Amino acid sequence: MIIVRALVTIGAAALGAIFAGVVNAYAARLKVKEIELSYLYRLRYGYLDNARKMTGEVYVPISVALTNLFKGYERFAATRAHPMPPLARRETTNLITAVWIISKQ
């Protein structure tokens, strides 16, 4: 009887230790996932912060410059009274054809 009671106690202790190990491993895995998620959020916020800085410093000035260039072209096209001379038209066509042929090679 004492031997049975001792075996039951040892078995219960072993099962308790195994169960505690499994629970601790699960809790540790959850903590690692939480830390990874926190890191990813922080990393994404850094990317967004850099994108905001780049928008103000790079993309807005480029957009303004392209808009001014387009407005200048529209003014040039509107004030041009005569069509392109035939010689210039032929040279432009030859240049475009040459660029097209080179790009296909």
LINHUBEL-V29062 format. One record per residue. PHI is phi in whole degrees, 0 to 359 (none if undefined). D_CENTER is the distance of its C-alpha to the mean C-alpha in Angstrom with 2 decimals. Layout:
BEGIN
PHI,D_CENTER
PHI,D_CENTER
END
This chain:
BEGIN
none,69.08
292,67.78
294,66.00
294,64.28
298,63.25
294,61.90
295,59.94
296,58.46
296,57.47
296,55.90
296,54.05
295,52.79
295,51.65
295,49.82
296,48.12
298,47.22
294,45.69
296,43.67
298,42.49
297,41.55
296,39.59
295,37.65
295,36.92
295,35.85
295,33.50
296,31.94
296,31.62
295,30.05
298,27.47
297,26.63
295,26.36
297,23.95
299,21.70
297,22.00
293,21.10
298,18.00
295,16.86
298,17.76
297,15.80
296,12.54
297,13.30
296,14.16
295,11.05
296,8.90
297,11.73
297,11.54
297,8.06
295,9.63
296,12.77
295,11.62
295,10.20
297,13.64
296,15.46
294,14.04
299,14.96
288,18.46
269,19.01
241,17.61
289,16.75
295,19.83
299,22.26
295,21.03
297,21.47
296,24.90
296,25.93
293,25.09
296,26.97
296,29.91
298,29.97
295,30.09
297,32.82
298,34.77
296,34.61
298,35.84
296,38.69
297,39.56
294,39.64
287,41.74
271,44.26
286,44.72
274,48.14
242,48.72
288,46.78
297,45.67
300,48.77
302,49.32
296,49.07
296,45.72
297,44.50
294,45.66
295,44.02
295,40.70
296,40.98
296,41.87
295,38.90
297,36.47
297,38.20
296,38.02
296,34.28
296,33.82
294,36.09
296,34.35
292,30.91
280,32.40
279,33.69
END
